[in-house]
Amino acid sequence: SGRNSVLLRACRMSGMAFGGADEGESGGLIARASDIAQGLNYPKTAFFHIAFKTAAILIYMFGSWFSSNFVNIFVLCVLMLAFDFWTVKNVSGRLMVALRWW
């Protein structure tokens, strides 16, 4: 119908696509992630802001594949969360949103 064609045209103009990447775009998700990273003022800070959280979750979920000792998994999770807390409080908080703790 006419309404669907207008929505489809608007999505194509904005760079969105239904069911995957744009017809003329190669690279897909990696290219889009690269475009987002280029727009960040502090890409390394943003990476570590996400990396420690992700590492803690992955260690908690899949740590038993590598170690049967729960204490080791727990210690690694707590260390990753401590690194995350320090990074958010002292690095990303200051650089990204100008937080001050004094």
LINWOTA-V348614 format. One record per residue. RES is the residue in three letters. PSI is psi in degrees with one decimal (* if undefined). Layout:
{{RES	PSI} {RES	PSI}}
This chain:
{{SER	175.4} {GLY	-37.7} {ARG	-41.5} {ASN	-38.4} {SER	-33.9} {VAL	-42.6} {LEU	-42.0} {LEU	-43.3} {ARG	-41.0} {ALA	-38.7} {CYS	-40.1} {ARG	-37.6} {MET	-33.0} {SER	-4.8} {GLY	-0.3} {MET	157.3} {ALA	154.2} {PHE	125.9} {GLY	24.3} {GLY	-155.2} {ALA	164.6} {ASP	158.4} {GLU	-39.2} {GLY	0.0} {GLU	131.5} {SER	144.6} {GLY	-34.9} {GLY	-119.4} {LEU	-39.5} {ILE	-42.4} {ALA	-39.8} {ARG	-40.8} {ALA	-37.7} {SER	-40.5} {ASP	-40.4} {ILE	-43.4} {ALA	-34.0} {GLN	-24.6} {GLY	-7.5} {LEU	143.3} {ASN	-33.2} {TYR	78.4} {PRO	-35.9} {LYS	-41.3} {THR	-42.1} {ALA	-37.4} {PHE	-50.4} {PHE	-27.2} {HIS	-38.5} {ILE	-35.1} {ALA	-43.7} {PHE	-36.6} {LYS	-46.9} {THR	-42.0} {ALA	-42.7} {ALA	-43.2} {ILE	-44.2} {LEU	-39.4} {ILE	-40.6} {TYR	-42.5} {MET	-41.2} {PHE	7.9} {GLY	-29.3} {SER	-16.1} {TRP	-28.7} {PHE	-23.6} {SER	135.2} {SER	-3.6} {ASN	112.2} {PHE	-32.4} {VAL	-41.6} {ASN	-42.6} {ILE	-44.0} {PHE	-45.4} {VAL	-43.7} {LEU	-41.2} {CYS	-45.6} {VAL	-39.6} {LEU	-44.4} {MET	-40.2} {LEU	-32.7} {ALA	-42.9} {PHE	-40.0} {ASP	-46.4} {PHE	-46.3} {TRP	-43.3} {THR	-45.9} {VAL	-42.7} {LYS	-45.2} {ASN	-24.9} {VAL	-67.5} {SER	-34.6} {GLY	-41.4} {ARG	-45.6} {LEU	-44.4} {MET	-39.8} {VAL	11.4} {ALA	41.7} {LEU	142.1} {ARG	138.9} {TRP	21.4} {TRP	*}}
